[in-house]
Amino acid sequence: MNLLVLSLALFCGLAVAAGIGLYVRLRRKEAHLKTLLEQPGAQDEESASYEMTAIDQMLYDRCCRYMTERRPYLVESFSLQDLANAVYTNKGSLSKTIRRFSGRNFRQYVNYYRIMYAMDLFRNNMGLRVTELAQLSGFHTVTSFFQNFKYIMGEPPSHWCARMRRKQSKKP
């Protein structure tokens, strides 16, 4: 029993150390790049900008992967701080990166995932009502679901659902 507890503690310690190591390496790289940008003539701005973009792209990719694999957006209270903690960065960097690569603020980014999830739910179970889709996809209110669905899809969810039902009934 003690060996099992010791093994589990060692494993958890290694996992935490790996996460901290990744975080520290990213922070050092960002600090190094900022230092290079501040030194006149040390490096041209174009290549430093490219390196910052590569780091930002890696951060954005981590966010997208986390959102897709873990589906944290299904929790109504999911926040920018929660995502920042999950991908080992701070809220400011994360917010700027999301805006830069998705063209959305954090709330819009999360709601996009919620709407895509609701659409997948409906495609798999066309008997669901719009209010059920709103609840199952992490929205706090049905009104918020309606507004975000219309903003993202360009039509109310009830129209989209009716169109999908018609499309499904026409299949042989």
Secondary structure as the mmCIF struct_conf table of DSSP 4:
data_model
#
loop_
_struct_conf.conf_type_id
_struct_conf.id
_struct_conf.beg_label_comp_id
_struct_conf.beg_label_asym_id
_struct_conf.beg_label_seq_id
_struct_conf.end_label_comp_id
_struct_conf.end_label_asym_id
_struct_conf.end_label_seq_id
HELX_RH_AL_P HELX_RH_AL_P1 ASN A 2 GLU A 38
BEND BEND1 GLN A 39 GLN A 39
TURN_TY1_P TURN_TY1_P1 PRO A 40 ALA A 42
BEND BEND2 GLN A 43 GLN A 43
HELX_RH_AL_P HELX_RH_AL_P2 GLU A 45 ARG A 70
HELX_RH_3T_P HELX_RH_3T_P1 PRO A 72 LEU A 74
BEND BEND3 VAL A 75 VAL A 75
TURN_TY1_P TURN_TY1_P2 GLU A 76 SER A 77
HELX_RH_AL_P HELX_RH_AL_P3 LEU A 80 ALA A 86
TURN_TY1_P TURN_TY1_P3 VAL A 87 TYR A 88
BEND BEND4 THR A 89 THR A 89
HELX_RH_AL_P HELX_RH_AL_P4 LYS A 91 SER A 102
BEND BEND5 GLY A 103 ARG A 104
HELX_RH_AL_P HELX_RH_AL_P5 PHE A 106 ASN A 124
TURN_TY1_P TURN_TY1_P4 MET A 126 GLY A 127
HELX_RH_AL_P HELX_RH_AL_P6 VAL A 130 LEU A 136
TURN_TY1_P TURN_TY1_P5 SER A 137 GLY A 138
BEND BEND6 HIS A 140 HIS A 140
HELX_RH_AL_P HELX_RH_AL_P7 VAL A 142 MET A 153
BEND BEND7 GLY A 154 GLU A 155
HELX_RH_AL_P HELX_RH_AL_P8 PRO A 157 LYS A 170
#
